[in-house]
Amino acid sequence: MLVVEGLTCRFGVKAAVDDASFQVSPGGFVGVIGRSGAGKSTLLRTINRLATPAQGRILFDGLDVTALRGKELRQWRARSAMIFQQFNLVGRLDVLTNVLMGRLATMPAWRSLSQTWPEQDRALAMSALEQFDIAPLAAQRADQLSGGQQQRVAIARALVQQPDIILADEPIASLDPRNTKIVMDALLRINKHFGITVLCNLHSLDLARSYCDRLIGMAQGRVVFDGAPAELTDHVARELYDLEAAEVMGGTPAPVRQGIPALGRAAAA
Ligand SMILES: Nc1ncnc2c1ncn2[C@@H]1O[C@H](COP(=O)(O)OP(=O)(O)OP(=O)(O)O)[C@@H](O)[C@H]1O
């Protein structure tokens, strides 16, 4: 269980996250929504401890994440895998090595320096690539892949971290509608098939409603909505985005509520 209590993160005097409190039960797929600058990225980065909270607490299964330092903090970052809008792969390295990077936290320093990966880690990484239909790309340089393929590599890297929670920060923001659906389906599969909790920032309300079982709405750093997608009325959406609701609800791929999407050969096996 993730518990966020009175969390505040400031840049100078500005509170990017302002007294945020909520809980996420294991196995949830929670969307964080709100207009640009609402504090969604800072919230996820603070939970991962990439940003430092000024006030409040983050607890995970009773562990006080806000108090962690050194090795324990590195272990927490491995347990709470981040997925970024810009993929954050090492472009000059091949796909398999990029996925293996997700195992670094489990390796002794000498081994990570020599870059000799244990056979079981290589098997795990290949299996993750198979989950997302990109095993044939294992030997290719990451910078030769399309955006959608790169994001699937990033998701495979997150999966081999064997995290308790995935924090996805606008994972589809730079993708076309087809790749948006592929990547969102991949996240949904991780959530439903592997039972990993997902907290996902999304600009598109339509996508958030299709994929998430709960929505947290932010405005000016504060949590202003927390409930099931069905509870998010057009009136609340308009307030959240300060826009005509139609402006934030159109132009996204077909919903996938019918069940867990089958992905890759491993999934089909
Ligand atoms: N590193 C930083 N330094 C200073 N201010 C920052 C920094 N990161 C974020 N902010 C500010 O904090 C506020 C929240 O930003 P944040 O990126 O968390 O919002 P967001 O909802 O994720 O927006 P977007 O959807 O555009 O990514 C904004 O006013 C932003 O300008």
The ligand as a MOL file (V3000), in Angstrom:
LIG
                    3D

  0  0  0     0  0            999 V3000
M  V30 BEGIN CTAB
M  V30 COUNTS 31 33 0 0 0
M  V30 BEGIN ATOM
M  V30 1 N 12.8560 21.6850 -11.7970 0
M  V30 2 C 11.9630 22.6690 -11.6290 0
M  V30 3 N 12.3390 23.9020 -11.2680 0
M  V30 4 C 11.4450 24.8830 -11.0620 0
M  V30 5 N 10.1120 24.7420 -11.2170 0
M  V30 6 C 9.6640 23.5390 -11.5940 0
M  V30 7 C 10.5530 22.4260 -11.8250 0
M  V30 8 N 9.8150 21.3550 -12.1770 0
M  V30 9 C 8.5280 21.7610 -12.1820 0
M  V30 10 N 8.4350 23.0650 -11.8400 0
M  V30 11 C 7.2010 23.8370 -11.7150 0
M  V30 12 O 6.3250 23.1230 -10.8680 0
M  V30 13 C 4.9740 23.1850 -11.3580 0
M  V30 14 C 4.4620 21.7870 -11.5960 0
M  V30 15 O 5.1870 21.2180 -12.6750 0
M  V30 16 P 4.9950 19.7090 -13.1330 0
M  V30 17 O 5.9560 19.4410 -14.2530 0
M  V30 18 O 5.0540 18.8400 -11.9570 0
M  V30 19 O 3.5050 19.7370 -13.6770 0
M  V30 20 P 2.7620 18.7210 -14.6510 0
M  V30 21 O 1.3590 18.6620 -14.2060 0
M  V30 22 O 3.5270 17.4510 -14.6960 0
M  V30 23 O 2.8570 19.4700 -16.0330 0
M  V30 24 P 3.0130 18.8350 -17.5160 0
M  V30 25 O 1.7490 18.0770 -17.7410 0
M  V30 26 O 3.1550 20.0300 -18.3930 0
M  V30 27 O 4.2350 17.9720 -17.4830 0
M  V30 28 C 5.0230 24.0290 -12.6230 0
M  V30 29 O 4.6920 25.3620 -12.2840 0
M  V30 30 C 6.4700 23.9570 -13.0490 0
M  V30 31 O 6.8470 25.1170 -13.7470 0
M  V30 END ATOM
M  V30 BEGIN BOND
M  V30 1 1 1 2
M  V30 2 1 2 3
M  V30 3 2 2 7
M  V30 4 2 3 4
M  V30 5 1 4 5
M  V30 6 2 5 6
M  V30 7 1 6 7
M  V30 8 1 6 10
M  V30 9 1 7 8
M  V30 10 2 8 9
M  V30 11 1 9 10
M  V30 12 1 10 11
M  V30 13 1 11 12
M  V30 14 1 11 30
M  V30 15 1 12 13
M  V30 16 1 13 14
M  V30 17 1 13 28
M  V30 18 1 14 15
M  V30 19 1 15 16
M  V30 20 2 16 17
M  V30 21 1 16 18
M  V30 22 1 16 19
M  V30 23 1 19 20
M  V30 24 2 20 21
M  V30 25 1 20 22
M  V30 26 1 20 23
M  V30 27 1 23 24
M  V30 28 2 24 25
M  V30 29 1 24 26
M  V30 30 1 24 27
M  V30 31 1 28 29
M  V30 32 1 28 30
M  V30 33 1 30 31
M  V30 END BOND
M  V30 END CTAB
M  END
